[in-house]
Amino acid sequence: NASGVGTCPDKGFKIIGNWLFGTEGMMSYNGLAGSDNVKIDEAGGSTAADGAASRLEIWTNDGTHELGPPVQFEHLDQEGTGPGSLDALVQACRGEEYFVGAGAVEGLKSVCTIDAMYR
């Protein structure tokens, strides 16, 4: 199973939520960004006013609970140069080094997963 959420327009923040359930447990990757009720820490992670963490979390059937890295969002500054993915595209077009967040193989796997979900 996988779930996701995009934007919360009436609250002024971006929210994502992904939950993956498998035979050995559950993984969640959730986060908030861009609102007065969201605090961004130095590592780029966010915490809602109610204390909900925005990070990767893994729960296994044996009772183990692990916290992973914080959720990191693209640049949200309206006056900025745009999202980091746009920066990477411009750098690639200029022949400069750039960050590859997800390459062709990851993209293909994502498309195959979405296709399978719709079947």
PDB file as gemmi writes it, atoms N, CA and C in Angstrom:
CRYST1    1.000    1.000    1.000  90.00  90.00  90.00 P 1                      
ATOM      1  N   ASN A   1       0.829  -1.187   0.000  1.00  0.00           N  
ATOM      2  CA  ASN A   1       0.000   0.000   0.000  1.00  0.00           C  
ATOM      3  C   ASN A   1       0.868   1.243   0.000  1.00  0.00           C  
ATOM      4  N   ALA A   2       0.383   2.274  -0.628  1.00  0.00           N  
ATOM      5  CA  ALA A   2       1.071   3.563  -0.620  1.00  0.00           C  
ATOM      6  C   ALA A   2       0.017   4.664  -0.641  1.00  0.00           C  
ATOM      7  N   SER A   3       0.246   5.720   0.094  1.00  0.00           N  
ATOM      8  CA  SER A   3      -0.682   6.846   0.122  1.00  0.00           C  
ATOM      9  C   SER A   3       0.111   8.135  -0.008  1.00  0.00           C  
ATOM     10  N   GLY A   4      -0.546   9.185  -0.436  1.00  0.00           N  
ATOM     11  CA  GLY A   4       0.154  10.458  -0.541  1.00  0.00           C  
ATOM     12  C   GLY A   4      -0.816  11.624  -0.476  1.00  0.00           C  
ATOM     13  N   VAL A   5      -0.310  12.758  -0.064  1.00  0.00           N  
ATOM     14  CA  VAL A   5      -1.091  13.986   0.029  1.00  0.00           C  
ATOM     15  C   VAL A   5      -0.259  15.094  -0.584  1.00  0.00           C  
ATOM     16  N   GLY A   6      -0.892  16.082  -1.212  1.00  0.00           N  
ATOM     17  CA  GLY A   6      -0.142  17.143  -1.856  1.00  0.00           C  
ATOM     18  C   GLY A   6      -0.103  18.436  -1.083  1.00  0.00           C  
ATOM     19  N   THR A   7      -1.139  19.242  -1.199  1.00  0.00           N  
ATOM     20  CA  THR A   7      -1.119  20.587  -0.652  1.00  0.00           C  
ATOM     21  C   THR A   7      -2.327  20.811   0.240  1.00  0.00           C  
ATOM     22  N   CYS A   8      -2.151  21.627   1.240  1.00  0.00           N  
ATOM     23  CA  CYS A   8      -3.250  22.019   2.124  1.00  0.00           C  
ATOM     24  C   CYS A   8      -3.501  23.504   1.867  1.00  0.00           C  
ATOM     25  N   PRO A   9      -4.305  23.849   0.831  1.00  0.00           N  
ATOM     26  CA  PRO A   9      -4.403  25.233   0.387  1.00  0.00           C  
ATOM     27  C   PRO A   9      -4.956  26.209   1.404  1.00  0.00           C  
ATOM     28  N   ASP A  10      -5.870  25.797   2.253  1.00  0.00           N  
ATOM     29  CA  ASP A  10      -6.465  26.741   3.196  1.00  0.00           C  
ATOM     30  C   ASP A  10      -5.604  26.985   4.425  1.00  0.00           C  
ATOM     31  N   LYS A  11      -4.525  26.218   4.591  1.00  0.00           N  
ATOM     32  CA  LYS A  11      -3.658  26.373   5.754  1.00  0.00           C  
ATOM     33  C   LYS A  11      -2.325  27.030   5.416  1.00  0.00           C  
ATOM     34  N   GLY A  12      -2.010  27.160   4.145  1.00  0.00           N  
ATOM     35  CA  GLY A  12      -0.791  27.838   3.739  1.00  0.00           C  
ATOM     36  C   GLY A  12       0.468  27.016   3.872  1.00  0.00           C  
ATOM     37  N   PHE A  13       0.367  25.688   3.902  1.00  0.00           N  
ATOM     38  CA  PHE A  13       1.582  24.889   3.935  1.00  0.00           C  
ATOM     39  C   PHE A  13       1.493  23.704   2.991  1.00  0.00           C  
ATOM     40  N   LYS A  14       2.662  23.204   2.641  1.00  0.00           N  
ATOM     41  CA  LYS A  14       2.796  22.025   1.791  1.00  0.00           C  
ATOM     42  C   LYS A  14       2.902  20.824   2.716  1.00  0.00           C  
ATOM     43  N   ILE A  15       2.197  19.767   2.391  1.00  0.00           N  
ATOM     44  CA  ILE A  15       2.242  18.563   3.221  1.00  0.00           C  
ATOM     45  C   ILE A  15       2.388  17.337   2.329  1.00  0.00           C  
ATOM     46  N   ILE A  16       3.234  16.424   2.760  1.00  0.00           N  
ATOM     47  CA  ILE A  16       3.350  15.153   2.056  1.00  0.00           C  
ATOM     48  C   ILE A  16       3.144  14.037   3.060  1.00  0.00           C  
ATOM     49  N   GLY A  17       2.650  12.944   2.604  1.00  0.00           N  
ATOM     50  CA  GLY A  17       2.476  11.780   3.457  1.00  0.00           C  
ATOM     51  C   GLY A  17       2.571  10.519   2.630  1.00  0.00           C  
ATOM     52  N   ASN A  18       3.500   9.682   2.964  1.00  0.00           N  
ATOM     53  CA  ASN A  18       3.683   8.408   2.269  1.00  0.00           C  
ATOM     54  C   ASN A  18       3.789   7.298   3.294  1.00  0.00           C  
ATOM     55  N   TRP A  19       2.978   6.285   3.128  1.00  0.00           N  
ATOM     56  CA  TRP A  19       2.991   5.139   4.017  1.00  0.00           C  
ATOM     57  C   TRP A  19       3.103   3.891   3.161  1.00  0.00           C  
ATOM     58  N   LEU A  20       4.104   3.072   3.440  1.00  0.00           N  
ATOM     59  CA  LEU A  20       4.297   1.827   2.717  1.00  0.00           C  
ATOM     60  C   LEU A  20       4.182   0.680   3.711  1.00  0.00           C  
ATOM     61  N   PHE A  21       3.300  -0.260   3.412  1.00  0.00           N  
ATOM     62  CA  PHE A  21       3.061  -1.387   4.296  1.00  0.00           C  
ATOM     63  C   PHE A  21       3.561  -2.647   3.618  1.00  0.00           C  
ATOM     64  N   GLY A  22       4.311  -3.446   4.351  1.00  0.00           N  
ATOM     65  CA  GLY A  22       4.843  -4.686   3.799  1.00  0.00           C  
ATOM     66  C   GLY A  22       4.714  -5.825   4.783  1.00  0.00           C  
ATOM     67  N   THR A  23       5.243  -6.952   4.415  1.00  0.00           N  
ATOM     68  CA  THR A  23       5.133  -8.138   5.258  1.00  0.00           C  
ATOM     69  C   THR A  23       5.973  -8.039   6.523  1.00  0.00           C  
ATOM     70  N   GLU A  24       6.979  -7.148   6.540  1.00  0.00           N  
ATOM     71  CA  GLU A  24       7.846  -7.029   7.710  1.00  0.00           C  
ATOM     72  C   GLU A  24       7.570  -5.793   8.555  1.00  0.00           C  
ATOM     73  N   GLY A  25       6.601  -4.946   8.135  1.00  0.00           N  
ATOM     74  CA  GLY A  25       6.294  -3.761   8.919  1.00  0.00           C  
ATOM     75  C   GLY A  25       5.795  -2.620   8.061  1.00  0.00           C  
ATOM     76  N   MET A  26       6.089  -1.387   8.505  1.00  0.00           N  
ATOM     77  CA  MET A  26       5.606  -0.193   7.837  1.00  0.00           C  
ATOM     78  C   MET A  26       6.694   0.877   7.799  1.00  0.00           C  
ATOM     79  N   MET A  27       6.700   1.666   6.725  1.00  0.00           N  
ATOM     80  CA  MET A  27       7.606   2.787   6.596  1.00  0.00           C  
ATOM     81  C   MET A  27       6.767   4.022   6.274  1.00  0.00           C  
ATOM     82  N   SER A  28       7.083   5.136   6.937  1.00  0.00           N  
ATOM     83  CA  SER A  28       6.394   6.381   6.615  1.00  0.00           C  
ATOM     84  C   SER A  28       7.425   7.470   6.350  1.00  0.00           C  
ATOM     85  N   TYR A  29       7.070   8.347   5.430  1.00  0.00           N  
ATOM     86  CA  TYR A  29       7.909   9.502   5.093  1.00  0.00           C  
ATOM     87  C   TYR A  29       6.948  10.662   4.953  1.00  0.00           C  
ATOM     88  N   ASN A  30       6.863  11.485   5.996  1.00  0.00           N  
ATOM     89  CA  ASN A  30       5.865  12.543   6.058  1.00  0.00           C  
ATOM     90  C   ASN A  30       6.524  13.867   6.412  1.00  0.00           C  
ATOM     91  N   GLY A  31       5.916  14.966   5.952  1.00  0.00           N  
ATOM     92  CA  GLY A  31       6.489  16.249   6.283  1.00  0.00           C  
ATOM     93  C   GLY A  31       5.587  17.431   5.996  1.00  0.00           C  
ATOM     94  N   LEU A  32       5.913  18.538   6.626  1.00  0.00           N  
ATOM     95  CA  LEU A  32       5.221  19.808   6.468  1.00  0.00           C  
ATOM     96  C   LEU A  32       6.251  20.878   6.151  1.00  0.00           C  
ATOM     97  N   ALA A  33       5.852  21.865   5.374  1.00  0.00           N  
ATOM     98  CA  ALA A  33       6.755  22.988   5.095  1.00  0.00           C  
ATOM     99  C   ALA A  33       5.957  24.204   4.660  1.00  0.00           C  
ATOM    100  N   GLY A  34       6.484  25.391   4.966  1.00  0.00           N  
ATOM    101  CA  GLY A  34       5.958  26.613   4.420  1.00  0.00           C  
ATOM    102  C   GLY A  34       4.851  27.304   5.170  1.00  0.00           C  
ATOM    103  N   SER A  35       4.732  27.091   6.477  1.00  0.00           N  
ATOM    104  CA  SER A  35       3.669  27.736   7.237  1.00  0.00           C  
ATOM    105  C   SER A  35       4.217  28.244   8.560  1.00  0.00           C  
ATOM    106  N   ASP A  36       3.512  29.210   9.147  1.00  0.00           N  
ATOM    107  CA  ASP A  36       3.916  29.731  10.449  1.00  0.00           C  
ATOM    108  C   ASP A  36       3.831  28.684  11.546  1.00  0.00           C  
ATOM    109  N   ASN A  37       3.019  27.642  11.353  1.00  0.00           N  
ATOM    110  CA  ASN A  37       2.894  26.620  12.387  1.00  0.00           C  
ATOM    111  C   ASN A  37       3.840  25.442  12.168  1.00  0.00           C  
ATOM    112  N   VAL A  38       4.833  25.624  11.277  1.00  0.00           N  
ATOM    113  CA  VAL A  38       5.828  24.591  11.014  1.00  0.00           C  
ATOM    114  C   VAL A  38       7.202  25.156  11.329  1.00  0.00           C  
ATOM    115  N   LYS A  39       7.942  24.474  12.187  1.00  0.00           N  
ATOM    116  CA  LYS A  39       9.290  24.905  12.567  1.00  0.00           C  
ATOM    117  C   LYS A  39      10.301  24.066  11.783  1.00  0.00           C  
ATOM    118  N   ILE A  40      11.200  24.726  11.037  1.00  0.00           N  
ATOM    119  CA  ILE A  40      12.241  24.050  10.269  1.00  0.00           C  
ATOM    120  C   ILE A  40      13.529  24.061  11.087  1.00  0.00           C  
ATOM    121  N   ASP A  41      14.129  22.865  11.304  1.00  0.00           N  
ATOM    122  CA  ASP A  41      15.366  22.814  12.084  1.00  0.00           C  
ATOM    123  C   ASP A  41      16.575  23.012  11.177  1.00  0.00           C  
ATOM    124  N   GLU A  42      17.770  23.072  11.775  1.00  0.00           N  
ATOM    125  CA  GLU A  42      18.993  23.354  11.031  1.00  0.00           C  
ATOM    126  C   GLU A  42      19.300  22.285   9.989  1.00  0.00           C  
ATOM    127  N   ALA A  43      18.865  21.051  10.224  1.00  0.00           N  
ATOM    128  CA  ALA A  43      19.132  19.963   9.282  1.00  0.00           C  
ATOM    129  C   ALA A  43      18.137  19.942   8.130  1.00  0.00           C  
ATOM    130  N   GLY A  44      17.147  20.852   8.157  1.00  0.00           N  
ATOM    131  CA  GLY A  44      16.171  20.901   7.080  1.00  0.00           C  
ATOM    132  C   GLY A  44      14.902  20.151   7.371  1.00  0.00           C  
ATOM    133  N   GLY A  45      14.817  19.482   8.510  1.00  0.00           N  
ATOM    134  CA  GLY A  45      13.603  18.765   8.881  1.00  0.00           C  
ATOM    135  C   GLY A  45      12.582  19.720   9.459  1.00  0.00           C  
ATOM    136  N   SER A  46      11.349  19.287   9.546  1.00  0.00           N  
ATOM    137  CA  SER A  46      10.304  20.156  10.074  1.00  0.00           C  
ATOM    138  C   SER A  46       9.494  19.443  11.136  1.00  0.00           C  
ATOM    139  N   THR A  47       8.908  20.231  12.020  1.00  0.00           N  
ATOM    140  CA  THR A  47       8.054  19.722  13.077  1.00  0.00           C  
ATOM    141  C   THR A  47       6.814  20.594  13.145  1.00  0.00           C  
ATOM    142  N   ALA A  48       5.650  19.958  13.176  1.00  0.00           N  
ATOM    143  CA  ALA A  48       4.399  20.708  13.278  1.00  0.00           C  
ATOM    144  C   ALA A  48       4.245  21.246  14.690  1.00  0.00           C  
ATOM    145  N   ALA A  49       3.366  22.224  14.845  1.00  0.00           N  
ATOM    146  CA  ALA A  49       3.129  22.830  16.157  1.00  0.00           C  
ATOM    147  C   ALA A  49       2.679  21.788  17.182  1.00  0.00           C  
ATOM    148  N   ASP A  50       2.046  20.712  16.709  1.00  0.00           N  
ATOM    149  CA  ASP A  50       1.597  19.670  17.643  1.00  0.00           C  
ATOM    150  C   ASP A  50       2.689  18.659  17.958  1.00  0.00           C  
ATOM    151  N   GLY A  51       3.914  18.888  17.449  1.00  0.00           N  
ATOM    152  CA  GLY A  51       5.049  18.025  17.763  1.00  0.00           C  
ATOM    153  C   GLY A  51       5.250  16.871  16.794  1.00  0.00           C  
ATOM    154  N   ALA A  52       4.413  16.755  15.755  1.00  0.00           N  
ATOM    155  CA  ALA A  52       4.562  15.669  14.792  1.00  0.00           C  
ATOM    156  C   ALA A  52       5.852  15.869  13.996  1.00  0.00           C  
ATOM    157  N   ALA A  53       6.703  14.862  13.997  1.00  0.00           N  
ATOM    158  CA  ALA A  53       7.985  14.952  13.297  1.00  0.00           C  
ATOM    159  C   ALA A  53       7.789  14.771  11.799  1.00  0.00           C  
ATOM    160  N   SER A  54       8.642  15.420  11.025  1.00  0.00           N  
ATOM    161  CA  SER A  54       8.631  15.284   9.579  1.00  0.00           C  
ATOM    162  C   SER A  54       9.910  14.568   9.179  1.00  0.00           C  
ATOM    163  N   ARG A  55       9.839  13.254   9.119  1.00  0.00           N  
ATOM    164  CA  ARG A  55      11.035  12.475   8.803  1.00  0.00           C  
ATOM    165  C   ARG A  55      10.653  11.062   8.390  1.00  0.00           C  
ATOM    166  N   LEU A  56      11.629  10.319   7.944  1.00  0.00           N  
ATOM    167  CA  LEU A  56      11.451   8.910   7.631  1.00  0.00           C  
ATOM    168  C   LEU A  56      11.330   8.142   8.938  1.00  0.00           C  
ATOM    169  N   GLU A  57      10.344   7.240   9.022  1.00  0.00           N  
ATOM    170  CA  GLU A  57      10.192   6.385  10.200  1.00  0.00           C  
ATOM    171  C   GLU A  57       9.920   4.964   9.737  1.00  0.00           C  
ATOM    172  N   ILE A  58      10.493   3.996  10.440  1.00  0.00           N  
ATOM    173  CA  ILE A  58      10.309   2.588  10.104  1.00  0.00           C  
ATOM    174  C   ILE A  58       9.854   1.840  11.354  1.00  0.00           C  
ATOM    175  N   TRP A  59       8.762   1.117  11.223  1.00  0.00           N  
ATOM    176  CA  TRP A  59       8.247   0.254  12.289  1.00  0.00           C  
ATOM    177  C   TRP A  59       8.270  -1.174  11.761  1.00  0.00           C  
ATOM    178  N   THR A  60       8.869  -2.085  12.516  1.00  0.00           N  
ATOM    179  CA  THR A  60       8.888  -3.481  12.094  1.00  0.00           C  
ATOM    180  C   THR A  60       8.000  -4.312  13.011  1.00  0.00           C  
ATOM    181  N   ASN A  61       7.617  -5.482  12.527  1.00  0.00           N  
ATOM    182  CA  ASN A  61       6.710  -6.347  13.283  1.00  0.00           C  
ATOM    183  C   ASN A  61       7.306  -6.845  14.588  1.00  0.00           C  
ATOM    184  N   ASP A  62       8.630  -6.782  14.719  1.00  0.00           N  
ATOM    185  CA  ASP A  62       9.255  -7.213  15.974  1.00  0.00           C  
ATOM    186  C   ASP A  62       9.256  -6.108  17.032  1.00  0.00           C  
ATOM    187  N   GLY A  63       8.624  -4.960  16.727  1.00  0.00           N  
ATOM    188  CA  GLY A  63       8.519  -3.861  17.686  1.00  0.00           C  
ATOM    189  C   GLY A  63       9.575  -2.782  17.537  1.00  0.00           C  
ATOM    190  N   THR A  64      10.502  -2.948  16.604  1.00  0.00           N  
ATOM    191  CA  THR A  64      11.539  -1.949  16.379  1.00  0.00           C  
ATOM    192  C   THR A  64      10.942  -0.708  15.728  1.00  0.00           C  
ATOM    193  N   HIS A  65      11.377   0.460  16.189  1.00  0.00           N  
ATOM    194  CA  HIS A  65      10.955   1.737  15.608  1.00  0.00           C  
ATOM    195  C   HIS A  65      12.205   2.560  15.376  1.00  0.00           C  
ATOM    196  N   GLU A  66      12.497   2.878  14.127  1.00  0.00           N  
ATOM    197  CA  GLU A  66      13.686   3.653  13.776  1.00  0.00           C  
ATOM    198  C   GLU A  66      13.294   4.990  13.171  1.00  0.00           C  
ATOM    199  N   LEU A  67      14.032   6.036  13.556  1.00  0.00           N  
ATOM    200  CA  LEU A  67      13.857   7.357  12.954  1.00  0.00           C  
ATOM    201  C   LEU A  67      14.964   7.573  11.940  1.00  0.00           C  
ATOM    202  N   GLY A  68      14.591   7.985  10.751  1.00  0.00           N  
ATOM    203  CA  GLY A  68      15.560   8.247   9.702  1.00  0.00           C  
ATOM    204  C   GLY A  68      15.807   9.730   9.554  1.00  0.00           C  
ATOM    205  N   PRO A  69      16.319  10.126   8.395  1.00  0.00           N  
ATOM    206  CA  PRO A  69      16.633  11.541   8.152  1.00  0.00           C  
ATOM    207  C   PRO A  69      15.377  12.392   8.051  1.00  0.00           C  
ATOM    208  N   PRO A  70      15.511  13.688   8.283  1.00  0.00           N  
ATOM    209  CA  PRO A  70      14.355  14.581   8.170  1.00  0.00           C  
ATOM    210  C   PRO A  70      13.916  14.750   6.721  1.00  0.00           C  
ATOM    211  N   VAL A  71      12.632  15.065   6.546  1.00  0.00           N  
ATOM    212  CA  VAL A  71      12.101  15.384   5.220  1.00  0.00           C  
ATOM    213  C   VAL A  71      12.706  16.707   4.782  1.00  0.00           C  
ATOM    214  N   GLN A  72      13.147  16.769   3.554  1.00  0.00           N  
ATOM    215  CA  GLN A  72      13.682  18.016   3.017  1.00  0.00           C  
ATOM    216  C   GLN A  72      12.863  18.409   1.803  1.00  0.00           C  
ATOM    217  N   PHE A  73      12.462  19.659   1.767  1.00  0.00           N  
ATOM    218  CA  PHE A  73      11.642  20.169   0.679  1.00  0.00           C  
ATOM    219  C   PHE A  73      12.489  20.999  -0.276  1.00  0.00           C  
ATOM    220  N   GLU A  74      11.938  21.249  -1.443  1.00  0.00           N  
ATOM    221  CA  GLU A  74      12.567  22.146  -2.403  1.00  0.00           C  
ATOM    222  C   GLU A  74      12.532  23.557  -1.824  1.00  0.00           C  
ATOM    223  N   HIS A  75      13.230  24.476  -2.461  1.00  0.00           N  
ATOM    224  CA  HIS A  75      13.227  25.871  -2.028  1.00  0.00           C  
ATOM    225  C   HIS A  75      11.797  26.405  -2.064  1.00  0.00           C  
ATOM    226  N   LEU A  76      11.337  27.007  -0.980  1.00  0.00           N  
ATOM    227  CA  LEU A  76       9.969  27.512  -0.909  1.00  0.00           C  
ATOM    228  C   LEU A  76       9.887  29.031  -1.001  1.00  0.00           C  
ATOM    229  N   ASP A  77      11.028  29.710  -1.008  1.00  0.00           N  
ATOM    230  CA  ASP A  77      11.051  31.166  -1.028  1.00  0.00           C  
ATOM    231  C   ASP A  77      10.483  31.688  -2.348  1.00  0.00           C  
ATOM    232  N   GLN A  78       9.393  32.454  -2.275  1.00  0.00           N  
ATOM    233  CA  GLN A  78       8.742  32.985  -3.473  1.00  0.00           C  
ATOM    234  C   GLN A  78       9.642  33.951  -4.244  1.00  0.00           C  
ATOM    235  N   GLU A  79      10.590  34.576  -3.562  1.00  0.00           N  
ATOM    236  CA  GLU A  79      11.489  35.530  -4.207  1.00  0.00           C  
ATOM    237  C   GLU A  79      12.767  34.855  -4.703  1.00  0.00           C  
ATOM    238  N   GLY A  80      12.900  33.554  -4.483  1.00  0.00           N  
ATOM    239  CA  GLY A  80      14.125  32.846  -4.830  1.00  0.00           C  
ATOM    240  C   GLY A  80      14.232  32.518  -6.310  1.00  0.00           C  
ATOM    241  N   THR A  81      15.225  31.705  -6.650  1.00  0.00           N  
ATOM    242  CA  THR A  81      15.493  31.340  -8.048  1.00  0.00           C  
ATOM    243  C   THR A  81      14.662  30.157  -8.514  1.00  0.00           C  
ATOM    244  N   GLY A  82      13.932  29.532  -7.621  1.00  0.00           N  
ATOM    245  CA  GLY A  82      13.120  28.381  -7.998  1.00  0.00           C  
ATOM    246  C   GLY A  82      13.573  27.133  -7.277  1.00  0.00           C  
ATOM    247  N   PRO A  83      12.930  26.015  -7.577  1.00  0.00           N  
ATOM    248  CA  PRO A  83      13.258  24.765  -6.880  1.00  0.00           C  
ATOM    249  C   PRO A  83      14.639  24.240  -7.253  1.00  0.00           C  
ATOM    250  N   GLY A  84      15.195  23.424  -6.365  1.00  0.00           N  
ATOM    251  CA  GLY A  84      16.506  22.834  -6.605  1.00  0.00           C  
ATOM    252  C   GLY A  84      16.546  21.989  -7.860  1.00  0.00           C  
ATOM    253  N   SER A  85      15.405  21.369  -8.217  1.00  0.00           N  
ATOM    254  CA  SER A  85      15.374  20.567  -9.436  1.00  0.00           C  
ATOM    255  C   SER A  85      15.596  21.450 -10.668  1.00  0.00           C  
ATOM    256  N   LEU A  86      15.108  22.687 -10.632  1.00  0.00           N  
ATOM    257  CA  LEU A  86      15.346  23.627 -11.730  1.00  0.00           C  
ATOM    258  C   LEU A  86      16.817  24.021 -11.760  1.00  0.00           C  
ATOM    259  N   ASP A  87      17.407  24.251 -10.586  1.00  0.00           N  
ATOM    260  CA  ASP A  87      18.847  24.555 -10.512  1.00  0.00           C  
ATOM    261  C   ASP A  87      19.652  23.426 -11.151  1.00  0.00           C  
ATOM    262  N   ALA A  88      19.286  22.169 -10.830  1.00  0.00           N  
ATOM    263  CA  ALA A  88      20.007  21.015 -11.369  1.00  0.00           C  
ATOM    264  C   ALA A  88      19.857  20.943 -12.882  1.00  0.00           C  
ATOM    265  N   LEU A  89      18.655  21.228 -13.403  1.00  0.00           N  
ATOM    266  CA  LEU A  89      18.442  21.210 -14.854  1.00  0.00           C  
ATOM    267  C   LEU A  89      19.313  22.255 -15.535  1.00  0.00           C  
ATOM    268  N   VAL A  90      19.362  23.461 -14.993  1.00  0.00           N  
ATOM    269  CA  VAL A  90      20.181  24.532 -15.581  1.00  0.00           C  
ATOM    270  C   VAL A  90      21.653  24.145 -15.532  1.00  0.00           C  
ATOM    271  N   GLN A  91      22.103  23.590 -14.406  1.00  0.00           N  
ATOM    272  CA  GLN A  91      23.505  23.176 -14.293  1.00  0.00           C  
ATOM    273  C   GLN A  91      23.834  22.084 -15.305  1.00  0.00           C  
ATOM    274  N   ALA A  92      22.916  21.120 -15.476  1.00  0.00           N  
ATOM    275  CA  ALA A  92      23.144  20.042 -16.450  1.00  0.00           C  
ATOM    276  C   ALA A  92      23.225  20.600 -17.865  1.00  0.00           C  
ATOM    277  N   CYS A  93      22.327  21.527 -18.203  1.00  0.00           N  
ATOM    278  CA  CYS A  93      22.320  22.133 -19.541  1.00  0.00           C  
ATOM    279  C   CYS A  93      23.595  22.921 -19.811  1.00  0.00           C  
ATOM    280  N   ARG A  94      24.200  23.446 -18.752  1.00  0.00           N  
ATOM    281  CA  ARG A  94      25.432  24.228 -18.896  1.00  0.00           C  
ATOM    282  C   ARG A  94      26.677  23.346 -18.843  1.00  0.00           C  
ATOM    283  N   GLY A  95      26.484  22.030 -18.691  1.00  0.00           N  
ATOM    284  CA  GLY A  95      27.615  21.108 -18.628  1.00  0.00           C  
ATOM    285  C   GLY A  95      28.310  21.101 -17.282  1.00  0.00           C  
ATOM    286  N   GLU A  96      27.669  21.633 -16.257  1.00  0.00           N  
ATOM    287  CA  GLU A  96      28.244  21.683 -14.906  1.00  0.00           C  
ATOM    288  C   GLU A  96      27.812  20.447 -14.111  1.00  0.00           C  
ATOM    289  N   GLU A  97      28.512  20.196 -12.991  1.00  0.00           N  
ATOM    290  CA  GLU A  97      28.093  19.122 -12.093  1.00  0.00           C  
ATOM    291  C   GLU A  97      26.760  19.493 -11.470  1.00  0.00           C  
ATOM    292  N   TYR A  98      25.899  18.492 -11.248  1.00  0.00           N  
ATOM    293  CA  TYR A  98      24.588  18.733 -10.658  1.00  0.00           C  
ATOM    294  C   TYR A  98      24.170  17.540  -9.815  1.00  0.00           C  
ATOM    295  N   PHE A  99      23.225  17.776  -8.917  1.00  0.00           N  
ATOM    296  CA  PHE A  99      22.702  16.740  -8.030  1.00  0.00           C  
ATOM    297  C   PHE A  99      21.633  15.937  -8.761  1.00  0.00           C  
ATOM    298  N   VAL A 100      21.790  14.615  -8.771  1.00  0.00           N  
ATOM    299  CA  VAL A 100      20.791  13.723  -9.358  1.00  0.00           C  
ATOM    300  C   VAL A 100      20.000  13.120  -8.206  1.00  0.00           C  
ATOM    301  N   GLY A 101      18.831  13.683  -7.934  1.00  0.00           N  
ATOM    302  CA  GLY A 101      17.994  13.178  -6.840  1.00  0.00           C  
ATOM    303  C   GLY A 101      17.421  11.814  -7.137  1.00  0.00           C  
ATOM    304  N   ALA A 102      17.004  11.596  -8.342  1.00  0.00           N  
ATOM    305  CA  ALA A 102      16.483  10.311  -8.794  1.00  0.00           C  
ATOM    306  C   ALA A 102      16.816  10.194 -10.274  1.00  0.00           C  
ATOM    307  N   GLY A 103      17.578   9.178 -10.613  1.00  0.00           N  
ATOM    308  CA  GLY A 103      18.001   8.988 -11.995  1.00  0.00           C  
ATOM    309  C   GLY A 103      16.955   8.260 -12.819  1.00  0.00           C  
ATOM    310  N   ALA A 104      17.370   7.842 -14.006  1.00  0.00           N  
ATOM    311  CA  ALA A 104      16.461   7.195 -14.946  1.00  0.00           C  
ATOM    312  C   ALA A 104      15.878   5.895 -14.395  1.00  0.00           C  
ATOM    313  N   VAL A 105      16.690   5.115 -13.699  1.00  0.00           N  
ATOM    314  CA  VAL A 105      16.196   3.838 -13.160  1.00  0.00           C  
ATOM    315  C   VAL A 105      15.118   4.080 -12.105  1.00  0.00           C  
ATOM    316  N   GLU A 106      15.342   5.032 -11.205  1.00  0.00           N  
ATOM    317  CA  GLU A 106      14.340   5.352 -10.188  1.00  0.00           C  
ATOM    318  C   GLU A 106      13.061   5.885 -10.831  1.00  0.00           C  
ATOM    319  N   GLY A 107      13.229   6.730 -11.866  1.00  0.00           N  
ATOM    320  CA  GLY A 107      12.070   7.256 -12.583  1.00  0.00           C  
ATOM    321  C   GLY A 107      11.263   6.153 -13.232  1.00  0.00           C  
ATOM    322  N   LEU A 108      11.936   5.201 -13.866  1.00  0.00           N  
ATOM    323  CA  LEU A 108      11.257   4.068 -14.494  1.00  0.00           C  
ATOM    324  C   LEU A 108      10.507   3.240 -13.454  1.00  0.00           C  
ATOM    325  N   LYS A 109      11.149   2.986 -12.310  1.00  0.00           N  
ATOM    326  CA  LYS A 109      10.483   2.224 -11.252  1.00  0.00           C  
ATOM    327  C   LYS A 109       9.243   2.959 -10.745  1.00  0.00           C  
ATOM    328  N   SER A 110       9.323   4.286 -10.625  1.00  0.00           N  
ATOM    329  CA  SER A 110       8.170   5.075 -10.180  1.00  0.00           C  
ATOM    330  C   SER A 110       7.018   4.970 -11.173  1.00  0.00           C  
ATOM    331  N   VAL A 111       7.328   5.104 -12.464  1.00  0.00           N  
ATOM    332  CA  VAL A 111       6.299   5.004 -13.497  1.00  0.00           C  
ATOM    333  C   VAL A 111       5.671   3.609 -13.491  1.00  0.00           C  
ATOM    334  N   CYS A 112       6.488   2.572 -13.367  1.00  0.00           N  
ATOM    335  CA  CYS A 112       5.970   1.195 -13.323  1.00  0.00           C  
ATOM    336  C   CYS A 112       5.073   0.979 -12.109  1.00  0.00           C  
ATOM    337  N   THR A 113       5.465   1.542 -10.956  1.00  0.00           N  
ATOM    338  CA  THR A 113       4.663   1.413  -9.744  1.00  0.00           C  
ATOM    339  C   THR A 113       3.318   2.101  -9.906  1.00  0.00           C  
ATOM    340  N   ILE A 114       3.330   3.325 -10.415  1.00  0.00           N  
ATOM    341  CA  ILE A 114       2.076   4.058 -10.624  1.00  0.00           C  
ATOM    342  C   ILE A 114       1.192   3.335 -11.634  1.00  0.00           C  
ATOM    343  N   ASP A 115       1.791   2.832 -12.719  1.00  0.00           N  
ATOM    344  CA  ASP A 115       1.044   2.076 -13.721  1.00  0.00           C  
ATOM    345  C   ASP A 115       0.381   0.851 -13.083  1.00  0.00           C  
ATOM    346  N   ALA A 116       1.146   0.124 -12.259  1.00  0.00           N  
ATOM    347  CA  ALA A 116       0.600  -1.070 -11.601  1.00  0.00           C  
ATOM    348  C   ALA A 116      -0.536  -0.720 -10.645  1.00  0.00           C  
ATOM    349  N   MET A 117      -0.434   0.424  -9.973  1.00  0.00           N  
ATOM    350  CA  MET A 117      -1.485   0.833  -9.039  1.00  0.00           C  
ATOM    351  C   MET A 117      -2.792   1.134  -9.774  1.00  0.00           C  
ATOM    352  N   TYR A 118      -2.705   1.636 -10.997  1.00  0.00           N  
ATOM    353  CA  TYR A 118      -3.901   1.974 -11.763  1.00  0.00           C  
ATOM    354  C   TYR A 118      -4.517   0.759 -12.452  1.00  0.00           C  
ATOM    355  N   ARG A 119      -3.816  -0.339 -12.498  1.00  0.00           N  
ATOM    356  CA  ARG A 119      -4.347  -1.549 -13.183  1.00  0.00           C  
ATOM    357  C   ARG A 119      -5.276  -2.331 -12.309  1.00  0.00           C  
TER     358      ARG A 119                                                      
END                                                                             
